[in-house]
Amino acid sequence: MAVNLPPPDPKLLCPVPGVELGVAMAGIKKPNRKDLLVMRLAAGAAVAGVFTRNRFCAAPVLLAKKHLRHPVRALVVNTGNANAGTGKDGLQRALTVCGALAAKLQSRPVEVLPFSTGVIMEPLPVERIIAGLPAAIADLRADNWLSAAQAIMTTDTVPKACSRKVRLSGGAAVVTGIAKGAGMIRPDMATMLGFVATDAKVSGAALRRMAKSVADQSFNCVTVDGDTSTNDAFMLISSGLGVDARSEKDRKILEQAIVEVSRQLAQAIVRDGEGATKFVTVTVERGRSEAECRKIAYAIAHSPLVKTAFFASDPNLGRILAAIGYAGIRNLDTGRVDLYLDDVLVAKAGARHPSYVEEHGVKAMQKPEFTVRAVLNRGKAAATLWTCDLSFDYVKINAEYRT
């Protein structure tokens, strides 16, 4: 089940001039479902990406990184097959798909970025993908974002898409994005595919800086199960057909809009976490650095014992304190740590607060959304990330993933 995650309203998804999307049913894993997406970009579009750091990264990740050195005219995304753990054969299959799409769009194979998601260590069904390309190309249109979001889903229960409009000094700009992800979610990157586009004109260098900054404020702040995928990719696209974000002020305004879209998509991934029943914000405050605050937040959010306690609405405080303690923070004085569940102070100075009543902790954790807040009292830095619980359904979904 998705936690407070309604499907996107197609009327609220804004077309991005210079970006067309088309989908098809290629039968890659299952018949009669959208599983192939083509995105065609205007000439001169700028594209930047942030990718998984998994050393077993998939063939399309390797190829996309290489092709980003060239102008990009199209992206092709398939679900149902990750094309990961497939060696040189996987690279050749991904390149064959790029070549087939390039020929149909009258571009070059190096101008196509491939993306795949699905089952690992299975050969990519190139013939099915190539056979589906004509239908996807025929479907290309600017107002196809919701259909595109549906086409990249795997175990997702809800498509993920949103838009923002911003006013820059030269006029209005639009930002629209889609993402997929529900399991194998952990930075860096959070295991997902995300595509965010704007019509504002941004230089390639500025877009690359922006992509890294945006990812660190959104997709790299979520975790579902602590498993980093082989196929993560976040792509930021500037079609260049809108106003020129030339000034530093304009770029900051635009980046904030992109952060807002990306953060909404990232949080939607957690809300749609496999089997999730709770959406949990983990905040660590008053640390010596943001890095140590993030490290402690990840320790809490990745702990299976903590996450199963979330599912049971069981304020087992020892599990949370233990996670803080093993996060690996040098010279951490546990006697100064305070812990809250929402506004309920459950631990003070490293021990159970004398006035804490467990019923209050249970009440906080029974809500579909709540916050775990750890206050280290050793500095001024802070960090926040978003996670979910681990339920019976998570085990069922992943036990039956390939069946």
N, C-alpha and C positions, 0 to 999 in steps of 0.2 A: 504494500500500500504506500501511496505517496503522502507525505506529511504536509497538509495545508498547501497543496500544489495543484491549483486548477490548470487546465490546459490553456495555452495562450489564445488570446482573442485575435483572430486573423485581421480584424479591422484595425487593430492597434499596431500591426507590423508594417513598418514603412519601407517601401521599395528604396533601393539604393541605386541611383543612376550610375550606369556603367557596370552593374553586376546583374547577370541573368542566371536563373537556376532552373534546372530541369531534372525530373526524376523518372525512374522506370522500375518495373518489376522484372528483374533478371533471373530470378529463381536461383540465387547463389546458394542459399541453404534451405529456404522454405519457399514453396510456390505461393503466388497470390499475395505477396507483400512487397511494399516499396523497399528496395535494397540497393539502389544505385542512384547516385547524385552526380550531376555535372554542373559546375559553375563556370560561366564564361565571363571574362573580364575585359573591359575596354582597353584598347591599346594605350600604353603608357601608365597603366595601373602599377602601384607599388605594393609589394607584399613582404611581410616579415613574419617570422615564426619562432616559437619556443617549443622545444621537443623533449620527450622523455630522456632521462639519464640512465635508463636501464641498459646495461651493456649488451643484452640480447635484443636490442632494438630491432624492430621489424624492417623488412625490405623497403616498404614504402617510405619509412622515416629516413632511411639512408639515402634513398633516391630524391626525396623532397628536399633534403638539406643540400644535395648537390645541385639540383635544378634551380634552387633559389639564387644561384649566382647569375642566372639569366633573367631576362624579362619573362613575366608570367602572364599567360593568356587564358589558362584554364586550370581548374582543379577537378579531380575525379575521386569520388568516395564510394567505397562499397562496404556493406555490412555482411555478416555471416561468415567471413573468413578474414583472419588477421594477417595472413601472409607473413607470419613471424616464425622463427625457428626453421626457415626453409632454405637457408644458404644461398648459393649462387643461382640456383634454379628460381628461387623466389624473386631475386633481383631481376632476372631476365623476364619473368612473368609480369612484374610491375612495369618494366620498361616497355613490354609489348602492349600493355594497356595504354600507356602514355602515347606510344606511336600510333595506335589505332585512333585514339581521340584526336591527336594532332592532325592526322590525315583528313579527318572529317571536318575539322575546324580551320583547315588551311594554315596550320602553324607548324612549329617544330616540336619533336618529342621533349626536348629540354625546356620547353615553355609550358609543360604540363606538370602539375604537382599531384602525385598519387597519395591516397590515404585509404587505409583498410582497418576494419575492426571486426572482431568475432573470435572464432576458435583458432588457437595457436597450433602450429606444426602440421597444418594440412595444406596441400597444394592449392594455390589460388586458381579457381575455375575461370581461366582467361576467356575461353570460348563463350561462356555464358555472359560475362561482362561485356565483351565486344559485341555480342548479339544484342545486348540491351542498350548500347550507346545510341543507335538511331532514334529510339523512342525517347530517351532522355534529352537528346538534342532537339527533337521536335517539340518537347515540352518547355523549352527554355523561355522564361519570361521573368520580368523584374519583380512581380508580386507573388512569387512562389515560395516564400520563406517558410510558411507553415508546412507545406508539403515536403520541403527540403529537410526540415527538422524531423519529420516522421521517417524519412528515408534513411537517416543515419542512426536510428534507434537499434539497440540490441536487447538487453534485458530491461530497458527503460519501460515504465508504464505510462509516461506522459511525455509528449514532445516538449522541447525546451527552446523557446525563442522569445525575444523582446526587442524593443526599439527605444530610442531617445532622439529628440530633436534639440539642437542647441543654436544659440545665436552667436555668431562670430562677427568680427568687425566688418567683414565683407558681405554678410548675409547669413541665412540659415544653413545648417548642415544636419545631416541625418546619420544616425548610427544604428545598425541592426545586426543582430547576431543569433546564432543557433549553437547548440551544444548537445552532446550525448554523453551518457555515463550514469551508472548506477552501482557498479561493483568494480573491484580492483582499483580503488580510488585512494591515492596517497601522493603527496608531493614527493619529489619534483619530477615530472608534473603530476598533478592530480590526474588519475587515469581517465582520460576523456578525449574527445575530439571537440574542438571549439573553433568556430569561424565567425569573426566579427568584421563588418565592413562599414566604411564611411565614404561618402562622396567628397568630403573635404580633401583638398590637395595637400599632401604631406610628403616631404622628401624621404627617400629610402633610408637615409641615416637617422632622421628623426623618428621614422616609423619603427625602426629596429630598437631604438632606445625606449620608445613608448611600449612596444610589445613586452619587453622584459619587465618594465615597471608595472604594467597592467597585470601581467601574470602573477607577479609577487603580491599584488593586492587582492587577487581574486582566486584564480584556479590553483594557486599554490598555498591557499589558506583552507583547503577542504580535505577531509579524509573520511572514508567510509569504513574500510577494513584494513588499511595499512599495507596493501599490496600495490606496488608500482607496476604498471603495465608496460608492455613492449611497444605500444603503438600511440602513446600520448602525443597530441599536437594541438597547439593553439596558434591559429593563423589570423593575423591582422592585415586587413586589406584597405588600401586607399585607392578608389577608382580615379580620383583626380578630376572628375567632371564637375565638382562643386566649387565652393569658395576656397580660396587659398589660405590655409592656416599658416601664414608666413611669420607672424609675430609670436613672441614667446607667450604673450597673454592668450592669444588664440589657441596655441598648442596646449596650454594648460587647461583651458576650458574644454577643448575637444577631448583631451586625455581623461578628464574627470567624467565626461559622458561615457567614454569607452569603459572606464573602470566600473561605472554604475551598471552598464549592460553586462559586462563580464562577471561582476559580482552577483548579479541576479541569476545569471546562468549557472555559476558555480554553486550557489546556494540551492538552486533547483536540483542539481545533481545529488546533493546531500539529502534533500527532502525526498528524493526519489530513490534513495539508497536501497539496495536489495533487501527486502523484508523490513525496512525501517518503520518504526512507529513513533519515534521521537526525533526532533530536530534540536540539537544541543549546541549552544554557543559556549566556547571555552576561552576565557580571558585570563591572562596572567599579567599582573600589574606590579609596578614599583620594583622592577628588576634592574640589574646593572646595564643590560643591553637588550635590544630587541631580539637578538639571536638567542640569548638564554631564555627569554620569555617564550619564544616560539618552541624551543626545545622542550620545555616543561609542558607547554600546551599539547604538543604532539604526544608526549609520553602519556598524558591523561587520555587523550582522544584515541590513541592506538591500542590501549590496554583492553584485551578481551574481557578481563574481569570487571573493569569499570563499565564497559559498554553493555555487558549482560546485566549489570546492576541497573543501568539506565532502563533497560527493557523491563525489568521487574519492578521498577519504581522503588528500588531498595537503596536507601541512603547509607550504603556500606562505606563509611568515610575512610576506613583503613585502606581500602583499595585506591582511593584517590590520593591520599597522603603517601602511600607506598610508591605510586607512579611519580609523584613529585620528587621523592627521595632517590629513585634510581635513574632520574633523567640525566645524571652526569654533570651536574652544576658544581663547579669547584667552590669550596668553602661556603656552601649554602648553610646558613644558620636556621635549622628547622624550628628553633624556638622563637622565631620571629614571623613565622608563616601564619596567615589567616586564610580561612576558606569559607566561601559562601555558596549556597544553592539559591539562586535568585537573590533576594534580599535577606535570606535567613543566614545569620552568622552561625555556622556549625562548628568551626574550630577557631580558637584564638591562641596565638603564641604557640602553635604547633600541637595543641591538645584540644580535646572536646570542650566547647564552651560550656561553662557551668549552667547557663540558662537555656541551653539548646534542648528542645523537645523533639524526639524523633518523628512524631506525627507531622511536625511542620516540614521536615525534610521530605517525608513521603508525599505530602501535599504538593510541594514544589516539583518533585520528579514525576508525579502523575500527569502533569500537563504535557500536551504534545510538543510544547516548546519551552525550554528553560535554559538558564545560564549557570555554568560552573565558573566561579571566579576565585582565583588564587592570588593573594596579595603577599609578595615576598618581603616587602619593607626593607629593601636594600639598595634602592635606586629610583630612577624616574622613568625607566623604559616600560613599554607595554606591548602586548601582541594579542591578537584575537584570531581564532579559526573556528570553523564550523564542522560538526560531525553528527553522527546519529548513533542509535543503539544497535546491538546485534541481537537478532531475534531467531526463533525457530525457523521462520521462513527463509532467513539468509542461508542457513544450512541446506534447506530443501532446494532452493533455487540453484545453488552452486553444486550440490550433489547431482542434480539432474541437468546441468547446463548443456551437456552434449547429447542428451537424449530427446 
